[in-house]
Amino acid sequence: EDAREGSGGGSAMAQPEEPQPPVVPSLPLPGKICDVARSERPRSCCGMAMAGFRTAKYQLPEWHRRNAGVYHKAVTASEDSERDRAESKQLMKRAAASAQRAQEYSKTTLGQRLQDLRFWREELQKEIMELDAETNLLAAQKLRLERALDATEVPYGVVIDNLECRERRQPLDLVIDQVERQLLKEADLIRDIRDLLKRTIIQATTQIRSNRIQKENCELDWSDKVETFHIDDKCVGYCSDSTNVQSHPSSVKFEENASTPKSWAQFSHDNISRAEHEKLASVQLRSLITNVIRDANQDLRMQRAAANEAFDSHCREMEEIKFQLEQHLKQVSGNFHGILESWEVFPLKKMVCSVSGSVFIPKSNLLNRHPQISPRLTPIPPRLVSEVEELAVFLEALKRKLMESEQNLKNLEETRMKLEKEIAVKANSIFIDRQKCMAFRLRYPVDLEVASYK
């Protein structure tokens, strides 16, 4: 990747025009001293006796020509050497300049990359620390939710106990009153709050898991950045005089899945963006948890107050009814005892007996004075007949009155018994509502929000 960055940067830079090596002018060759053809050699006059000496030696023109060739080759070799030395010097200068430029560009590129690595490393480390702190805060909020959920068990148990206690009322008072409605509403509210707290706990657990996963991704990226920073920091110190450098032919090969500078930066940017997104979601969830606990606490307090008010109102109403029943019982008992003390029924019975006896007298007289017994007797007086009829009317009226008095006495007794039973029923209901239910409601948590911190 760095080599590609260097090659890309080098191609973009304008290369200076390289100087051409100086041209060494060629020296003119010396003129030929003798250019006589070998075929024009003078014939020797010595004959065959001197043939061996003549054939083993060069002729003078040949010797001059050979010397001229050696000189020409020496001059050419010198010219080539001078030209090659000049080209070598120029090439060395160009190579040294190119190597210097490449090292400077490499150092500049590595320095810029070190700055980028330092920047992304610091940003990732910052996100890791903030995400870790946010996860800890969210875990604390999750613990508050769990404690609040545990704190709702007592109110729910209190409400269920109140409903069960009120089921033990006498059948005459087993009515769906305002207290019953408020208790059922309170039970439904607590169940809804518990379900909401459970769902919020699951949501918080999921968010904590997402925070930790993203934190792990950022930590892996940060670890890669730290390792890369150490490698590039080591590489930026390399130079041509370094003793720990050597040729690595395979290092110039690039993997197909190697990242580009843009994709490399985008990868860290995406990690930080996802970390910011998870952190923002965690902050919003913490605020939601606070609102959930506060709203649940307010709803629970309001419903608790409404149920307590319904209990107080119902108990006062029951006590008022019980007081009125006791007043009626006192009145009925007074009437009953007054009737018994005045012996109103017994005089009626005595009067009935007396009137019955009085009726018997005229009837007996009439029987004794019946005209069929003896015609000499006096006729029956009309007064006896009317007396019998009048006494019969009074006797019938007295019997009716006696029956009415006995029935009234029986009704008073039944009313007294009913009133006593109603008073006992009301006393039992008041005992259940006030002594059982309201006394047990004193264990009701005062504040769910405070209980979440315990």
C-alpha positions in Angstrom: 0.0 0.0 0.0 2.8 2.5 1.0 4.8 1.5 -2.1 1.7 2.2 -4.3 1.3 5.5 -2.5 5.0 6.3 -3.3 4.7 5.2 -6.9 1.5 7.2 -7.4 3.1 10.3 -5.8 6.3 9.9 -7.9 4.4 9.7 -11.1 2.5 12.8 -10.3 5.6 14.8 -9.6 7.3 16.6 -12.5 10.7 14.9 -13.3 13.5 17.5 -14.1 15.2 17.1 -17.4 18.4 15.0 -17.1 21.6 16.6 -18.5 23.2 14.8 -21.4 26.8 13.5 -21.1 29.4 15.8 -22.8 30.6 14.6 -26.3 34.4 14.1 -26.4 35.7 15.2 -29.9 37.6 12.5 -31.7 41.3 13.2 -32.5 42.4 13.0 -36.1 44.4 9.9 -36.9 48.0 10.5 -38.0 48.7 10.1 -41.7 50.1 7.0 -43.1 53.9 7.0 -43.4 53.9 4.4 -46.1 50.9 3.0 -47.8 52.7 0.6 -50.2 50.8 -2.6 -51.0 52.3 -5.8 -50.0 52.3 -6.9 -53.6 54.6 -4.1 -54.5 57.4 -5.3 -52.3 60.8 -5.1 -54.1 62.1 -8.4 -55.1 65.1 -9.6 -53.2 68.2 -10.1 -55.1 69.8 -12.4 -52.6 68.2 -15.4 -54.1 66.9 -18.4 -52.3 69.7 -18.4 -49.7 68.1 -15.4 -47.9 64.5 -16.7 -48.2 64.1 -17.7 -44.6 65.2 -14.3 -43.3 63.0 -12.4 -45.6 59.6 -14.2 -45.0 59.7 -14.1 -41.2 59.6 -10.3 -40.9 57.1 -7.5 -41.7 57.7 -5.0 -44.3 58.1 -1.4 -43.3 54.7 -0.4 -44.6 53.1 -3.2 -42.7 54.8 -2.1 -39.5 53.6 1.5 -39.9 50.2 0.3 -40.7 50.1 -1.9 -37.6 51.4 0.9 -35.4 48.7 3.2 -36.8 46.0 0.6 -36.0 47.2 0.2 -32.4 47.3 4.0 -32.0 43.8 4.3 -33.4 42.5 1.6 -31.1 44.1 3.3 -28.1 42.6 6.6 -29.0 39.2 5.0 -29.5 39.4 3.2 -26.2 40.4 6.4 -24.5 37.5 8.2 -26.0 35.1 5.4 -25.0 36.5 5.4 -21.5 36.2 9.1 -21.1 32.6 9.1 -22.4 31.7 6.1 -20.2 33.2 7.8 -17.2 31.2 10.9 -17.9 28.0 8.9 -18.4 28.7 6.9 -15.2 29.1 10.1 -13.2 25.9 11.6 -14.6 24.1 8.3 -13.9 25.4 8.2 -10.4 24.2 11.8 -9.8 20.8 11.0 -11.3 20.6 7.7 -9.2 21.6 9.5 -6.0 19.2 12.3 -6.7 16.4 9.9 -7.4 17.2 7.8 -4.4 17.3 11.0 -2.2 14.0 12.1 -3.7 12.5 8.6 -3.1 13.7 8.6 0.5 12.4 12.1 1.1 9.1 11.3 -0.4 8.9 8.0 1.5 9.7 9.8 4.7 7.1 12.5 4.0 4.5 9.9 3.1 5.3 7.8 6.1 5.2 10.9 8.3 1.8 11.8 7.0 0.7 8.3 7.5 2.0 8.4 11.1 -0.1 11.5 11.6 -3.1 9.8 10.2 -2.5 6.7 12.3 -2.0 8.9 15.4 -5.3 10.7 14.6 -7.4 7.6 14.1 -5.7 5.9 17.1 -6.7 8.8 19.3 -10.2 8.9 17.9 -10.7 5.2 18.3 -9.3 5.3 21.9 -11.7 8.2 22.7 -14.6 6.3 21.3 -13.6 3.1 23.2 -13.4 5.0 26.5 -16.7 6.9 25.9 -18.5 3.7 24.8 -17.2 1.8 27.8 -18.4 4.6 30.2 -21.7 4.7 28.4 -22.1 1.0 28.7 -21.4 1.1 32.4 -24.0 3.9 32.9 -26.5 1.8 30.9 -25.7 -1.3 33.0 -26.4 0.8 36.1 -29.8 1.9 34.6 -30.5 -1.8 33.9 -29.8 -2.6 37.5 -32.3 0.1 38.5 -34.9 -1.5 36.3 -34.3 -4.9 37.9 -34.5 -3.4 41.4 -37.7 -1.6 40.4 -39.1 -4.8 39.0 -38.3 -6.6 42.3 -39.9 -3.7 44.2 -43.2 -4.2 42.4 -43.6 -7.7 43.9 -44.6 -6.2 47.3 -47.4 -3.9 45.9 -48.7 -6.7 43.7 -48.8 -9.1 46.7 -50.5 -6.5 48.8 -53.2 -5.9 46.1 -53.8 -9.7 45.6 -54.0 -10.1 49.4 -56.6 -7.3 49.6 -58.7 -8.9 46.9 -58.5 -12.3 48.6 -59.3 -10.8 52.0 -62.4 -9.0 50.6 -63.5 -12.3 49.1 -64.0 -13.5 52.8 -66.8 -10.9 53.3 -70.3 -12.1 54.1 -72.4 -12.8 51.0 -74.6 -9.8 51.9 -71.6 -7.5 51.4 -70.0 -9.3 48.4 -70.5 -6.4 46.0 -68.3 -4.9 43.3 -67.9 -1.6 45.0 -65.5 1.3 44.3 -62.8 -0.3 46.4 -63.0 -3.5 44.3 -62.8 -1.5 41.1 -59.7 0.4 42.3 -58.0 -2.7 43.5 -58.6 -4.5 40.2 -57.4 -1.4 38.4 -54.3 -1.3 40.6 -53.5 -4.9 39.9 -53.8 -4.4 36.2 -51.6 -1.3 36.5 -48.9 -3.2 38.4 -49.0 -6.0 35.8 -48.6 -3.5 33.0 -45.7 -1.8 34.8 -44.0 -5.2 35.4 -44.4 -6.1 31.7 -43.0 -2.7 30.7 -40.0 -3.0 33.0 -39.3 -6.5 31.7 -39.4 -5.3 28.1 -37.2 -2.4 28.9 -34.7 -4.7 30.7 -34.5 -6.9 27.5 -34.0 -3.7 25.4 -31.2 -2.6 27.7 -29.6 -6.0 27.6 -29.6 -5.9 23.8 -28.2 -2.4 23.7 -25.4 -3.4 26.2 -24.5 -6.3 23.9 -24.4 -4.0 20.9 -22.2 -1.5 22.7 -19.8 -4.2 23.7 -19.7 -5.7 20.2 -19.0 -2.2 18.7 -16.4 -1.6 21.4 -14.7 -4.8 20.5 -14.6 -3.8 16.8 -13.1 -0.4 17.8 -10.5 -2.1 20.0 -9.5 -4.4 17.2 -9.2 -1.5 14.8 -7.3 0.5 17.5 -4.9 -2.5 18.0 -4.3 -2.7 14.3 -3.6 1.1 14.2 -1.1 0.8 17.1 0.7 -2.1 15.5 0.8 -0.3 12.1 2.1 2.8 13.9 5.0 0.9 15.4 5.8 -0.6 12.0 5.6 2.7 10.1 7.6 4.5 12.9 10.3 1.9 12.4 10.2 2.3 8.7 10.5 6.1 8.8 13.9 5.7 10.4 15.3 3.6 7.6 17.9 5.2 5.3 20.6 4.1 2.8 23.1 3.8 5.6 20.9 1.5 7.8 22.4 -1.8 8.6 19.1 -3.6 9.2 17.7 -3.3 5.7 18.0 -5.9 3.0 16.4 -6.8 -0.3 13.0 -8.5 -0.2 11.9 -9.3 -3.7 8.4 -10.5 -2.7 7.6 -7.3 -0.8 6.7 -5.4 -4.0 3.7 -7.7 -4.6 0.3 -6.4 -3.5 -2.5 -8.6 -2.3 -5.8 -8.3 -4.2 -7.7 -7.7 -1.0 -5.3 -5.0 0.2 -7.1 -1.7 1.2 -6.6 1.6 -0.4 -5.9 4.8 1.6 -9.6 5.8 1.0 -11.0 2.5 2.1 -8.6 2.3 5.0 -9.8 5.7 6.3 -13.4 4.8 5.6 -13.2 1.6 7.6 -12.1 3.5 10.7 -14.6 6.3 10.0 -17.4 3.7 9.8 -16.3 2.1 13.1 -16.4 5.5 14.8 -19.8 6.3 13.2 -21.3 3.0 14.4 -19.8 3.6 17.9 -21.4 7.1 17.9 -24.7 5.6 16.8 -24.7 3.0 19.5 -23.6 5.6 22.1 -26.5 7.9 21.1 -28.9 5.0 21.2 -27.6 4.1 24.7 -28.0 7.7 25.9 -31.6 7.8 24.6 -32.3 4.4 26.2 -31.0 5.7 29.6 -33.3 8.7 29.3 -36.2 6.4 28.4 -35.4 4.2 31.5 -35.4 7.2 33.8 -38.8 8.3 32.3 -40.2 4.8 32.6 -39.3 4.5 36.2 -40.5 8.0 37.0 -43.8 7.5 35.2 -44.4 4.1 36.7 -43.7 5.5 40.1 -46.1 8.4 39.6 -48.9 6.1 38.2 -48.4 3.7 41.1 -48.5 6.4 43.7 -51.6 8.0 42.2 -53.4 4.6 42.0 -52.3 3.7 45.6 -53.7 7.1 46.8 -57.0 6.4 44.9 -57.3 2.9 46.4 -56.6 4.2 49.9 -59.2 7.0 49.4 -61.7 4.4 48.2 -60.9 2.3 51.3 -61.4 5.3 53.6 -64.6 6.4 51.9 -66.0 2.9 52.0 -65.1 2.4 55.6 -66.7 5.6 56.6 -69.8 4.7 54.6 -69.9 1.3 56.2 -69.4 2.8 59.7 -72.3 5.3 59.0 -74.5 2.4 57.8 -73.5 0.4 60.9 -74.3 3.3 63.1 -77.7 3.8 61.6 -78.4 0.1 61.9 -77.5 0.2 65.5 -79.8 3.1 66.0 -82.6 1.1 64.4 -81.8 -1.9 66.4 -81.9 0.1 69.6 -85.3 1.5 68.5 -86.6 -1.9 67.6 -85.3 -3.5 70.7 -86.9 -0.7 72.7 -90.2 -1.3 71.0 -89.9 -5.0 71.5 -89.1 -4.8 75.2 -91.8 -2.1 75.6 -94.4 -4.5 74.2 -93.1 -7.3 76.4 -93.0 -5.1 79.5 -96.5 -3.6 78.9 -98.0 -7.1 78.3 -100.0 -5.8 75.5 -100.6 -9.2 74.0 -101.6 -10.8 77.2 -104.4 -8.4 78.1 -105.8 -8.9 74.7 -105.8 -12.6 75.3 -107.4 -12.0 78.7 -109.9 -9.7 77.1 -110.7 -12.3 74.4 -111.3 -14.9 77.1 -113.4 -12.5 79.1 -115.5 -11.5 76.1 -115.9 -15.1 75.2 -117.2 -15.7 78.6 -119.5 -12.8 78.4 -120.9 -14.2 75.1 -121.5 -17.5 76.8 -123.9 -15.8 79.3 -126.5 -14.5 76.9 -126.2 -17.6 74.8 -126.9 -19.6 77.9 -129.8 -17.4 78.8 -131.2 -17.7 75.3 -130.8 -21.5 75.5 -132.5 -21.6 78.8 -135.3 -19.3 77.8 -135.9 -21.0 74.4 -139.7 -20.9 73.7 -139.9 -24.5 72.7 -139.3 -25.7 76.2 -142.6 -24.4 77.6 -145.2 -22.3 76.2 -145.9 -20.8 79.6 -142.5 -19.1 79.8 -142.1 -15.4 78.9 -140.8 -14.6 75.4 -137.1 -14.0 74.7 -136.1 -10.4 75.2 -134.6 -8.8 72.0 -131.8 -7.3 74.1 -130.3 -10.7 74.7 -130.1 -11.4 70.9 -128.5 -8.0 70.2 -126.1 -8.4 73.2 -124.9 -11.7 71.7 -124.4 -10.2 68.3 -122.6 -7.2 69.8 -120.3 -9.3 71.9 -119.6 -11.5 68.9 -118.5 -8.5 66.9 -116.2 -7.3 69.7 -114.8 -10.8 70.1 -114.0 -11.0 66.5 -112.3 -7.6 66.6 -110.3 -8.6 69.7 -109.1 -11.8 68.0 -108.0 -9.9 64.9 -106.2 -7.4 67.1 -104.6 -10.2 69.0 -103.3 -11.7 65.8 -102.0 -8.4 64.6 -100.2 -7.8 67.9 -98.7 -11.2 67.9 -97.6 -10.7 64.2 -96.1 -7.3 65.1 -94.2 -8.8 68.0 -92.9 -11.5 65.7 -92.0 -9.0 63.0 -90.1 -6.9 65.6 -88.2 -10.0 66.7 -87.3 -10.9 63.1 -86.3 -7.3 62.4 -84.1 -7.2 65.5 -82.4 -10.4 64.4 -81.9 -9.1 60.9 -80.5 -5.9 62.2 -78.1 -7.7 64.5 -77.0 -9.9 61.5 -76.6 -6.8 59.3 -74.6 -5.1 62.0 -72.4 -8.2 62.4 -71.9 -8.3 58.6 -71.0 -4.6 58.5 -68.7 -5.0 61.4 -67.0 -8.0 59.6 -66.6 -5.9 56.4 -65.2 -3.0 58.3 -62.8 -5.2 60.1 -61.6 -6.8 56.8 -61.2 -3.4 55.0 -59.7 -1.5 57.9 -57.8 -4.0 60.0 -56.8 -6.5 57.3 -56.5 -4.6 54.1 -55.6 -1.0 55.1 -53.2 -2.2 57.8 -51.5 -4.5 55.3 -51.2 -1.7 52.8 -48.9 0.1 55.2 -46.2 -2.2 53.8 -46.7 -0.7 50.4 -43.4 0.8 49.1 -43.6 4.6 49.3 -41.5 5.4 46.3 -40.6 3.0 43.4 -38.0 5.4 42.1 -36.2 5.4 45.5 -36.5 1.7 45.7 -34.6 1.4 42.4 -31.5 2.8 44.0 -31.4 0.5 47.0 
